[in-house]
Amino acid sequence: MNVIWHAQAEEALIDAAVYIQNHFGKRFREKFVGSVRQTEHALRLNPYLGKLEPLLMNRVREYRSIVVGSLNKIIYYVDRDVIYIADFWDVRREPNALAEQTNLFKK
């Protein structure tokens, strides 16, 4: 399956990677990005691997989430043969604010 990252998700991933590099170094950033890519690969093989995201249950699309490391979630949906990465959440943030932060989830 193809994987397409929405701009918001890409920006959140880049922000997380920059933060990790600035605070923990390049090696930790590379490990973090590698774990994101491994998770992306696992989703290609099994697009329904992630659980239904409870904060987004009342949306038209069926959003799923999968934890990367212990502090981030990939939020995605599947449409035909494409996996769309809708957002990349830091799970330490307030959950309801994350669910309401974008119009993408209202479609």
C-alpha positions in Angstrom: 0.0 0.0 0.0 1.0 3.6 -0.5 1.5 5.9 2.4 0.8 9.6 2.1 1.6 12.1 4.9 -0.6 15.1 5.2 1.4 18.4 5.6 0.4 18.8 9.2 1.7 15.3 10.1 4.9 15.9 8.3 5.4 19.2 10.1 4.7 17.6 13.5 7.2 14.8 12.7 9.9 17.3 11.7 9.3 19.4 14.8 9.6 16.3 17.0 12.8 15.2 15.2 14.4 18.7 15.5 13.5 18.8 19.2 15.1 15.4 19.8 18.2 16.4 18.0 18.5 19.7 19.8 18.0 18.1 23.2 19.5 14.6 22.8 21.7 14.6 19.8 21.8 13.3 16.2 22.0 9.6 17.1 18.7 9.8 19.1 17.1 11.7 16.3 18.1 9.0 13.8 16.8 6.3 16.1 13.5 8.1 16.4 13.1 8.6 12.7 14.0 5.0 12.1 11.3 3.8 14.5 8.8 6.0 12.6 9.8 4.5 9.3 9.6 1.0 10.8 6.1 1.7 12.0 5.2 3.1 8.5 6.5 -0.1 6.9 4.4 -2.2 9.4 1.3 -0.3 8.4 2.0 -0.9 4.7 2.0 -4.6 5.4 -1.0 -4.5 7.7 -3.0 -1.2 7.4 -5.4 -2.1 10.2 -2.6 -2.7 12.7 -3.5 0.4 14.7 -6.4 0.6 17.0 -9.5 2.8 16.4 -8.7 6.2 17.9 -11.3 6.8 20.6 -10.9 10.6 20.5 -11.9 10.6 16.8 -14.8 8.1 16.9 -17.4 10.6 16.0 -15.8 11.6 12.7 -16.9 10.5 9.2 -13.6 8.7 8.6 -12.4 5.7 10.6 -9.2 7.1 12.2 -6.7 4.7 13.7 -3.6 5.3 15.8 -0.4 3.5 16.5 2.1 4.4 19.1 5.7 5.1 18.0 8.2 4.9 20.8 6.3 5.8 24.0 5.5 9.5 23.4 4.1 9.8 19.9 1.1 8.5 17.9 0.6 8.2 14.2 -3.0 9.1 13.4 -4.1 7.7 10.1 -7.0 6.4 8.0 -7.2 4.0 5.1 -8.9 4.8 1.8 -8.9 2.1 -0.8 -5.2 1.2 -1.3 -3.7 4.3 0.4 -2.8 4.9 4.0 -3.1 8.6 4.8 -1.1 9.8 7.8 -3.4 12.6 9.1 -1.3 13.7 12.1 1.6 12.9 14.4 0.7 13.5 18.1 2.8 14.0 21.1 0.8 12.0 23.7 1.9 14.2 26.5 -0.3 17.0 25.2 -4.0 17.4 26.2 -5.9 14.8 24.2 -9.1 16.7 23.5 -7.1 19.7 22.2 -5.2 17.3 19.8 -8.5 15.9 18.5 -9.9 19.4 17.8 -6.7 21.0 16.5 -7.4 20.6 12.8 -10.2 20.6 10.3 -8.8 17.5 8.7 -10.6 15.4 11.3 -13.9 17.0 10.6 -14.1 15.7 7.0 
